[in-house]
Amino acid sequence: MYVLSFFHTKKHLNNVDILTNEPIKFDLLNKKSKKIKIKNITIPVVSLEHLICLKKNSSRAKDVDDITNLKAIKKIKNNYD
């Protein structure tokens, strides 16, 4: 899978990754997403489980550390659920 990354050179939090294929069906991603409301806008955020899966499928070197850290977060989260 290829991932196209778009970023703003001055606003570093304004990054967008676009996947070139659909390793997980959109309907499932959307169903399992967490909805976050900021002012009057609702933003769907991919689930932790799906984010790990998407990063595994991207095969990018920068995602290897993210996967390790996300798994640690998932383990901590599971201890509190």
Secondary structure, DSSP 8 states (H G I E B T S, - for coil): --EEEE--SS-TT--EEEESS-SS-HHHHHHH-EEEEETTEEEEE--HHHHHHHHHHH--HHHHHHHHHHHHHHHHHHHH-
